[in-house]
Amino acid sequence: MNDGWLGAGSGIGFGCRALGKTPGKGQGFPTTPGVYLMKDSQGRVIYVGKAVNLRSRASSYFTATAEVDRRTADLVTEIADLDYIEAESEV
């Protein structure tokens, strides 16, 4: 686990992945619990979510099924970057 900016031994890590224009967005995320942050092209956080499995939850926004929901589809068009913070649990 990456101890990140919270320091060694905190049990919490931080990660960052640029999305780019390739398929598989969020696939580089860990399968651990945590929080994901969606950012727009200016680096502003536009959505924060929690997940038991960061990889599964974050990548679910970029599936054909997610395009059916208007709110999700609108949000995805604004996402330029996706970050995560690992945690002991999703709570």
C-alpha positions as CSV (number, residue, x, y, z in Angstrom):
1,M,0.0,0.0,0.0
2,N,1.1,3.5,-0.8
3,D,1.4,5.5,2.5
4,G,1.0,8.7,0.6
5,W,0.6,12.1,2.1
6,L,-0.8,10.9,5.4
7,G,2.5,9.3,6.4
8,A,3.9,5.8,7.0
9,G,1.8,3.5,9.1
10,S,-1.4,5.5,8.7
11,G,-3.1,2.6,6.9
12,I,-4.4,5.0,4.3
13,G,-2.8,5.6,0.9
14,F,-3.4,8.1,-2.0
15,G,-3.2,7.5,-5.7
16,C,-3.7,9.4,-8.9
17,R,-4.4,8.2,-12.4
18,A,-4.9,10.5,-15.4
19,L,-7.7,9.2,-17.6
20,G,-6.7,10.1,-21.1
21,K,-8.8,8.8,-23.9
22,T,-8.2,5.1,-23.6
23,P,-10.7,2.4,-22.6
24,G,-10.3,0.8,-19.1
25,K,-10.6,3.9,-17.1
26,G,-10.1,3.1,-13.4
27,Q,-8.6,-0.3,-14.2
28,G,-5.3,0.7,-12.7
29,F,-7.0,1.4,-9.3
30,P,-6.5,-1.1,-6.4
31,T,-9.3,-3.5,-5.4
32,T,-9.2,-2.1,-1.9
33,P,-11.8,0.1,-0.2
34,G,-11.6,3.9,-0.3
35,V,-12.8,7.1,-1.8
36,Y,-12.6,8.2,-5.4
37,L,-12.5,11.8,-6.7
38,M,-13.6,12.8,-10.1
39,K,-12.1,16.1,-11.4
40,D,-12.9,18.3,-14.4
41,S,-10.4,19.7,-16.9
42,Q,-9.5,22.5,-14.5
43,G,-8.7,20.1,-11.7
44,R,-11.8,20.9,-9.7
45,V,-13.4,18.0,-7.8
46,I,-16.9,17.5,-9.3
47,Y,-17.8,14.2,-7.5
48,V,-16.6,12.2,-4.5
49,G,-17.7,8.6,-4.0
50,K,-16.9,5.8,-1.7
51,A,-16.4,2.1,-2.6
52,V,-15.6,-1.3,-1.2
53,N,-13.6,-2.0,-4.3
54,L,-12.2,1.1,-5.9
55,R,-11.3,-0.5,-9.3
56,S,-14.8,-2.0,-9.8
57,R,-16.7,1.1,-8.7
58,A,-14.6,3.7,-10.6
59,S,-14.6,1.7,-13.8
60,S,-18.4,1.2,-13.6
61,Y,-18.9,4.8,-14.7
62,F,-17.4,4.0,-18.1
63,T,-19.6,1.1,-19.1
64,A,-22.4,1.0,-21.7
65,T,-24.8,0.3,-18.8
66,A,-23.9,3.6,-17.1
67,E,-24.6,5.6,-20.3
68,V,-28.3,4.7,-19.9
69,D,-28.6,6.9,-16.7
70,R,-28.8,10.5,-17.8
71,R,-27.1,11.9,-14.7
72,T,-24.2,9.5,-14.9
73,A,-23.8,10.1,-18.6
74,D,-23.7,13.9,-18.1
75,L,-21.2,13.5,-15.2
76,V,-18.8,11.3,-17.3
77,T,-18.6,13.9,-20.1
78,E,-17.1,16.3,-17.5
79,I,-14.5,13.9,-16.0
80,A,-10.9,14.7,-17.0
81,D,-9.1,13.0,-14.1
82,L,-9.8,10.4,-11.5
83,D,-8.0,10.1,-8.2
84,Y,-8.4,7.8,-5.2
85,I,-7.6,7.5,-1.5
86,E,-7.3,4.1,-0.1
87,A,-8.8,3.5,3.3
88,E,-9.4,0.7,5.8
89,S,-13.1,0.5,4.7
90,E,-15.5,2.4,2.6
91,V,-17.2,4.0,5.6
